[in-house]
Each structure stands twice: as structure tokens, then as C-alpha cells.
Amino acid sequence: MSSYRTLARNRDFTALWTGQTISEIGSRMTMFVFPLLTYALTGSALLAAASEALHLLGLAGALLPAGVLADRVDRRRIMRVASGAGVLLYAALAVAGIAGTITLPHLLGTALLTGVGAGLFAPAEMAAVRAVVRREELPTALSQQQARQHVASLVSAPLGGLLYSITRWLPFVADAVSFAVSWVLLGRIRSDLTPPARTGTRRPVAELTEGMRFVWSRPFFRVLTVWSALTNLTVNALFFVAVLRMVEAGVPAFQIGLVETAAGVAGIVGAILAPWVIDRVPTGRLTVAIAWSFLPLVVPMALWSQPAVVAAALGLGLLLNPAGNAGIGSYRVAVTPPELLGRVQSTTQFVSMSMLPLAPVVAGVLLTTAGGAAAILLLGGLTALVALIPTLSASVRAVPRPDRWEVPDAADPLPAAA
């Protein structure tokens, strides 16, 4: 684990990672609380779901223009503006909660605007990681980001539930503080986070189109972008069906919650092991293995709907996932021209997220029309078809281990600040 120790001495990456870990825990916590508070205010399950939907809508809607912005403006400034906006938005919600004047429009507006802030932050953060981390450290850096997401998933719901049980507005105070911590730590980054100098002036639409054209004109980028969107749909729908089957069977809520806990623990373990796996397995082969990793788990999930089976299947399926995400993500960042990092990141992330809102819809329709076991087997078949996309792609299979990546010297940053 020497790679983790080396990266821990990188002051700038540590500040960026620590601040965003704290902020992500806070954000996921409030997104857990939003539906609870919305339902308490309105008694409507539909409006309760709308709060999370608006957050995702704001995030997706901001991603593409955020990529253009990240390639034009100092990335530190973008991230601090987004974090500062989070402080103000959640502080205002906390004040309204203390005064007893929280309204549904205020709640839903905050969900939407914080989603926009998250969308602005994401491309700038990825470009910043590339600026503060050496190319050979990218797999470990992105593995730590995978671990951050799983830690946040594991901690946020219990913490949000605890604070909400004390008083309804306390989670918003905690999230405002988490954004403030992120804002402070971002200010401690010493590396130059300004994008490469541009020649001439161009319209934002033309710059956005340039990023999209780069992604679509390269077989590797094109294949991975299409595959990530479709696999997000099929795999998430698969596990939505598994969870809905447990709900239909009357499984207690705390047992269903343990399934998510198992997923979080498996994701953290997988993220810890990820640098070791990435160093030893060719990145292309690792990506293909990830594409097929959920297929062996379909049959037991179709035959049994007990929480222990679903938890074991989800946990095993997620063990390799952090290594695959970090490995192929590192290669994608390493081979992207620095002046296009923001736009390429925002384009790929936007397309990848585009199918997510359909996953619960597909799961619900299949579960209602075909039944639980048949729905899982059908989704397993679709997941296999999707897995053929990277499997049959020579541009994906040919990616070697990180020490053999052919990356232009111009893509390497100056030594990261120690």
C-alpha cells in the first residue's frame, strides 16, 4: 500500500480529497433527509420523490456547461464558488427550520440548486486531480475517490436519520458546515489550477461541441461512454428489482438497509485493493471483467430474494468495481489533452448519468409484468448484451497496465506539492 502512503504526502490532493469527502457525506445525508421532510410537510410520496429527482436534474443540467467553464476558468475558483453556494443554501434552510417557516418551494428549490452546484463542481474537480497528481498516481487517487463515495454511502443515511430524529433542521446545519470545511480546504491547495492558455476566442457552444466531438471521434472514448450509460441502466434496474421484491415480501426495513451497508463495506474493501489490482491486470482486460462481473450473481438473486442473498450478491459484484472504475477512469484522464479535460469529463459523466432515472421505471415495469425471478433473469440477459460492447472493442481490450500506457509528455503535470 505504498501508493497510498505516497499520495498521503501530497498536500494538495489530501486537502481536495478530505474536503470533498466531508462535503459528500453531508450532501448524501441531506438527500436522505429531503424525502423524509418533504413527506412530513405534504404527506405525498410523489413530492417526496421529487426532491431527489430535482437534485439529479440540476446536476445533469449543469454538467455540460460546467465542462466548458472548467476549461476556461480557474478550477479552484469554480469549486469554491460551488462550495460557498452550498454553505448559503443550507444555512438558509437551517434558519427557516429553526424559525419553523420551511416551505415546500424552499425545500425543492434548495434540492435543485445544490444539484446545479454539484454539477459545476464535478468537471473542475477531475481536472484539478489531474493537475495535483502525477500520472502514475492517478489510479490510486481515483481509487481513493471510489472509497470516498462508498464511505459516504455507508455513513450518510444513519447520520442523517440520527440528526433528523433530534430535530428536523439539524442535518442542514451539518451540511452547511461540511460545505464550509470544503471551502476552507480548497483554499489550501497551492498548485496552479488554471486551465491551459487558449488561443483566440470561441463561443461556449463551439467549445462544448469540440469536447463532444473528441469523445465521439475516438473509438475508446465512444465505446466506454455508451457502455457506461447502458450498464448503469441494466445493473441499477437489476438491484432495484431485488430491493422491490424484498419490499413486496414484507422484509423489515432495517434488514433491507443492511443490504446497502454490505454494498458500502464491499465497495470500501474493493477501493483499498484497487491500486494493487490495477497495477497487475491490464486495464482493458480489467474493464471487460467488470462488465461481466454481475452475471454470475443473477441466478441466485432470481432464485432467492432473502436479504442475505442480495447482500452477498451485491457485495461480491462491487468488490472489483472500484478497481475497474479507477483503472479505466485514470487512463481516460491521462490520455485526454489537458485543455479538454473539463469538457470530456462533463460529456462522459452526462451521458453516463442519462440512463439512471430510467432504472427504477424499468425495474417497476418488469417486476409488475413479468414477476421477480423473470425480471431479474431478463435484466441479466440485457446486462450480458451490454457487456459485449467493451468485450468486442479492440480499443478497450488493448489498453495495457498503467506502467505501459502511452501518454504524451505534455499531459504530465509538474511534480505535485508535497
C-alpha positions in Angstrom: 0.0 0.0 0.0 3.0 2.3 -0.6 1.0 4.1 -3.2 -1.5 5.3 -0.6 1.3 6.4 1.7 3.0 8.4 -1.2 -0.3 10.1 -2.1 -1.0 10.9 1.6 2.1 13.1 1.4 0.6 15.1 -1.4 -0.7 18.1 0.5 -2.9 19.4 -2.3 -4.6 16.1 -3.1 -5.2 15.5 0.6 -6.8 18.8 1.0 -9.0 18.2 -2.1 -10.0 14.7 -1.1 -10.6 15.4 2.6 -12.8 18.4 1.9 -14.9 16.6 -0.7 -15.2 13.5 1.5 -16.7 15.6 4.3 -18.9 17.5 1.9 -20.1 14.4 0.1 -21.1 12.8 3.4 -23.1 16.0 4.2 -24.7 16.1 0.8 -25.8 12.4 0.8 -27.1 12.9 4.3 -29.3 15.8 3.3 -30.5 13.9 0.2 -31.6 11.1 2.6 -33.4 13.6 4.7 -35.1 15.6 1.9 -37.7 13.0 1.1 -38.5 12.4 4.8 -39.1 16.1 5.4 -41.0 16.6 2.2 -43.3 13.8 3.1 -43.7 15.2 6.6 -44.7 18.5 5.1 -47.1 17.2 2.4 -48.0 13.6 3.0 -47.3 13.0 -0.7 -44.9 10.2 -1.7 -44.7 11.7 -5.2 -43.5 15.0 -3.9 -41.1 13.2 -1.6 -39.5 11.6 -4.6 -39.5 14.9 -6.5 -36.8 16.4 -4.1 -34.2 13.8 -5.2 -35.3 14.0 -8.8 -34.8 17.7 -8.8 -31.4 17.4 -7.3 -30.4 14.9 -10.1 -32.0 17.2 -12.7 -29.9 20.1 -11.5 -26.8 18.1 -11.5 -27.3 16.7 -15.0 -28.4 20.0 -16.4 -25.2 21.8 -15.1 -22.7 19.2 -16.3 -22.2 20.2 -19.9 -21.8 23.9 -19.4 -19.7 23.2 -16.3 -17.2 21.3 -18.6 -16.8 24.4 -20.8 -16.4 26.5 -17.7 -13.7 24.2 -16.2 -11.7 24.6 -19.4 -11.9 28.4 -19.2 -11.8 29.4 -15.6 -9.5 28.6 -12.6 -10.8 25.3 -11.3 -10.2 26.2 -7.7 -12.5 29.3 -8.1 -15.3 27.1 -9.6 -15.1 24.6 -6.8 -15.0 27.3 -4.1 -18.0 29.1 -5.6 -19.9 25.8 -5.6 -19.0 25.0 -2.0 -19.7 28.6 -0.9 -23.2 28.4 -2.5 -23.8 25.1 -0.6 -23.0 26.9 2.7 -25.5 29.7 1.9 -28.3 27.4 0.6 -28.2 25.0 3.5 -27.7 27.8 6.1 -30.8 29.5 4.8 -32.7 26.2 5.0 -31.5 25.7 8.6 -32.6 29.2 9.6 -36.0 28.6 8.1 -36.2 25.3 10.0 -35.3 27.0 13.3 -37.9 29.6 12.7 -40.5 27.0 11.7 -41.0 28.5 8.3 -39.7 25.8 5.9 -41.9 25.6 2.8 -42.1 23.1 0.0 -40.8 25.5 -2.7 -37.9 26.4 -0.5 -37.0 22.8 0.1 -37.4 21.8 -3.6 -35.5 24.9 -4.8 -32.6 24.0 -2.5 -32.5 20.5 -3.9 -32.4 21.8 -7.4 -29.8 24.5 -6.8 -27.5 22.2 -4.8 -27.7 19.7 -7.7 -26.5 22.5 -10.0 -23.7 23.2 -7.6 -22.7 19.5 -7.7 -22.7 19.5 -11.5 -20.5 22.6 -11.6 -18.1 21.1 -9.1 -17.6 17.7 -10.8 -15.6 18.5 -14.0 -13.5 21.1 -12.2 -12.6 18.5 -9.5 -11.5 15.9 -12.0 -9.3 18.5 -13.9 -7.9 19.5 -10.5 -7.0 15.9 -9.6 -5.0 15.7 -12.9 -3.2 18.9 -12.0 -2.1 17.9 -8.5 -1.4 14.2 -9.0 1.3 12.6 -11.1 0.2 10.3 -13.9 1.5 7.2 -12.2 -0.5 8.1 -9.0 -3.8 8.6 -10.9 -5.1 5.0 -10.3 -4.6 5.4 -6.5 -6.1 8.8 -6.5 -9.2 7.7 -8.3 -9.4 4.6 -6.1 -9.5 6.9 -3.1 -12.3 8.8 -4.7 -14.2 5.5 -5.1 -13.6 4.8 -1.4 -14.9 8.2 -0.6 -18.2 7.5 -2.4 -18.7 4.2 -0.5 -17.8 5.7 2.8 -20.3 8.5 2.2 -23.0 5.9 1.2 -22.3 3.9 4.4 -22.3 6.8 6.8 -24.7 9.3 5.4 -28.1 7.6 5.9 -27.6 6.6 9.6 -26.1 10.0 10.4 -28.9 11.8 8.6 -31.5 9.7 10.4 -29.9 10.4 13.8 -29.7 14.2 13.3 -33.2 14.3 11.8 -34.6 12.4 14.8 -33.1 15.1 17.1 -34.6 18.0 15.2 -35.6 18.4 11.5 -33.3 21.3 10.7 -30.1 19.8 12.3 -29.0 17.9 9.1 -29.0 21.2 7.2 -26.7 22.8 9.8 -24.3 19.9 9.5 -24.3 20.1 5.7 -23.7 23.8 5.7 -20.7 23.1 8.0 -19.4 20.4 5.6 -19.5 22.8 2.7 -17.7 25.3 4.7 -14.9 22.8 5.5 -14.6 22.0 1.8 -14.4 25.8 1.0 -11.6 26.3 3.5 -9.6 23.2 2.4 -9.9 24.1 -1.3 -8.2 27.4 -0.4 -5.2 25.5 0.9 -4.4 24.0 -2.5 -1.2 25.5 -3.7 -0.9 24.0 -7.2 -1.9 26.1 -10.2 -5.4 25.0 -11.2 -5.9 27.4 -14.1 -6.6 25.6 -17.4 -4.0 25.7 -20.3 -3.9 29.0 -22.1 -6.3 29.2 -25.1 -5.6 30.9 -28.4 -8.4 33.1 -29.7 -11.9 33.4 -28.5 -14.7 31.0 -29.2 -18.3 30.7 -28.3 -19.2 28.3 -25.5 -21.4 26.2 -27.8 -18.4 25.7 -30.1 -16.2 24.7 -27.2 -18.8 22.2 -25.9 -19.1 20.7 -29.4 -15.4 20.3 -29.5 -15.4 18.2 -26.3 -18.3 16.1 -27.6 -16.6 15.6 -31.0 -13.4 14.5 -29.2 -15.3 11.8 -27.2 -17.3 10.6 -30.2 -14.3 10.5 -32.7 -12.1 8.3 -30.5 -13.3 4.6 -30.5 -12.1 4.1 -26.9 -14.0 7.1 -25.5 -17.0 6.3 -27.7 -17.3 2.7 -26.6 -16.8 3.4 -22.9 -19.3 6.2 -22.9 -22.0 4.2 -24.5 -21.2 1.1 -22.3 -21.2 3.1 -19.0 -24.7 4.6 -19.8 -26.3 1.2 -20.7 -24.6 -0.7 -17.8 -25.8 2.0 -15.3 -29.3 1.3 -16.6 -29.3 -2.5 -16.5 -27.3 -3.1 -13.3 -29.2 -0.5 -11.3 -32.5 -1.8 -12.6 -31.4 -5.3 -11.6 -30.8 -4.2 -8.0 -34.0 -2.1 -7.9 -35.9 -5.2 -8.7 -34.1 -7.1 -6.0 -35.0 -4.4 -3.4 -38.6 -4.1 -4.6 -39.0 -7.9 -4.3 -37.9 -7.7 -0.6 -40.4 -4.8 0.0 -43.2 -6.9 -1.6 -42.2 -9.9 0.6 -42.5 -7.7 3.7 -38.8 -7.8 4.7 -38.2 -5.4 7.6 -36.7 -2.1 6.6 -33.7 -2.5 8.8 -32.8 -5.7 7.0 -33.1 -4.0 3.6 -30.9 -1.3 5.0 -28.2 -3.9 5.8 -28.1 -4.7 2.1 -26.9 -1.2 1.4 -24.4 -1.5 4.3 -23.0 -4.6 2.8 -22.6 -2.8 -0.5 -20.8 0.0 1.2 -18.4 -2.3 3.0 -17.6 -4.2 -0.1 -17.0 -1.0 -2.0 -14.6 0.3 0.6 -12.7 -3.1 0.6 -12.6 -3.0 -3.2 -11.3 0.5 -3.3 -8.5 -0.3 -0.8 -7.4 -3.3 -3.0 -7.9 -1.3 -6.3 -4.4 0.1 -6.8 -2.9 -3.5 -6.3 -5.3 -4.9 -8.9 -4.8 -2.1 -11.4 -1.0 -2.4 -11.2 -1.2 -6.2 -12.0 -4.1 -6.5 -14.5 -4.1 -4.9 -18.0 -6.6 -2.1 -17.8 -8.6 -3.2 -20.8 -9.0 -6.8 -19.5 -10.0 -5.4 -16.1 -12.7 -3.4 -17.7 -14.0 -6.4 -19.6 -14.0 -8.4 -16.4 -16.0 -5.7 -14.6 -18.6 -5.8 -17.5 -19.3 -9.4 -16.8 -18.8 -9.4 -13.0 -22.5 -9.2 -12.1 -23.7 -12.0 -14.4 -22.8 -15.0 -12.1 -24.9 -13.4 -9.4 -28.1 -13.2 -11.4 -29.2 -16.8 -10.9 -29.0 -16.8 -7.0 -30.8 -13.5 -6.9 -33.5 -14.9 -9.2 -34.0 -18.0 -7.1 -33.8 -16.4 -3.6 -35.0 -12.9 -2.5 -33.7 -13.1 1.1 -31.6 -10.1 2.2 -28.6 -12.2 2.9 -28.5 -13.5 -0.7 -29.0 -10.0 -2.2 -26.4 -8.5 0.2 -23.8 -11.2 -0.8 -24.5 -10.8 -4.5 -24.3 -7.0 -4.3 -21.1 -7.2 -2.2 -19.4 -9.7 -4.5 -20.4 -7.7 -7.6 -19.0 -4.5 -6.1 -15.6 -5.9 -5.0 -13.9 -5.4 -8.4 -16.0 -2.4 -9.4 -13.7 0.3 -7.7 -10.7 -1.1 -9.5 -12.4 -1.1 -12.8 -13.8 2.5 -12.4 -10.5 3.8 -11.1 -8.4 2.0 -13.7 -10.3 3.0 -16.8 -11.0 6.4 -15.4 -7.3 7.0 -14.8 -6.5 6.0 -18.3 -9.2 8.3 -19.7 -7.9 11.3 -17.7 -4.3 10.5 -18.6 -4.8 10.4 -22.4 -7.2 13.4 -22.6 -5.5 16.6 -23.7 -5.3 19.0 -20.7 -7.2 21.7 -22.5 -10.2 19.4 -23.0 -10.3 17.7 -19.5 -13.3 19.6 -18.3 -15.4 19.1 -21.4 -14.5 15.4 -21.9 -15.3 14.7 -18.2 -18.6 16.5 -18.3 -19.7 14.9 -21.6 -18.9 11.3 -20.4 -20.5 11.9 -17.0 -23.6 13.4 -18.5 -24.1 10.5 -20.9 -23.3 8.0 -18.1 -26.0 9.6 -15.9 -28.6 9.9 -18.6 -30.0 6.4 -18.2 -30.1 6.4 -14.4 -33.6 7.9 -14.0 -35.0 5.1 -16.2 -33.6 2.3 -13.9 -36.4 2.4 -11.3 -39.0 2.7 -14.1 -37.7 -0.3 -15.9 -37.5 -2.2 -12.7 -41.0 -1.4 -11.7 -42.5 -2.3 -15.1 -40.6 -5.6 -15.4 -41.5 -6.6 -11.8 -45.2 -5.9 -12.4 -45.5 -7.5 -15.8 -43.0 -10.5 -15.6 -42.6 -11.2 -11.8 -39.5 -11.0 -9.7 -37.4 -14.0 -10.9 -38.2 -13.5 -14.6 -37.4 -9.7 -14.3 -34.0 -10.5 -12.8 -33.2 -13.1 -15.5 -34.3 -10.8 -18.2 -32.2 -7.9 -16.9 -29.3 -10.4 -16.5 -29.6 -11.1 -20.2 -29.6 -7.4 -21.1 -26.6 -6.9 -18.9 -24.8 -9.7 -20.8 -25.6 -8.0 -24.1 -24.3 -4.7 -22.8 -21.1 -6.4 -21.6 -20.4 -7.4 -25.2 -19.8 -3.7 -26.0 -16.4 -3.4 -24.3 -15.6 -7.1 -24.8 -15.8 -6.8 -28.6 -13.9 -3.5 -28.7 -10.3 -3.8 -29.7 -9.7 -0.2 -28.5 -10.7 -1.2 -24.9 -9.1 -4.7 -24.8 -5.8 -3.3 -26.0 -5.3 -0.9 -23.0 -2.3 -2.2 -21.0 -1.3 -1.9 -17.4 -0.6 1.7 -16.2 3.2 1.4 -16.5 2.8 0.8 -20.2 0.3 3.5 -21.0 1.5 5.6 -23.9 0.7 9.2 -22.7 2.1 12.3 -24.4 4.7 14.1 -22.2 2.6 17.3 -22.4 -0.2 15.6 -20.4 2.0 15.2 -17.3 1.8 17.9 -14.7 4.6 19.4 -12.7 5.5 17.5 -9.6 2.7 17.7 -7.1 3.2 19.8 -4.0 4.5 17.8 -1.1 
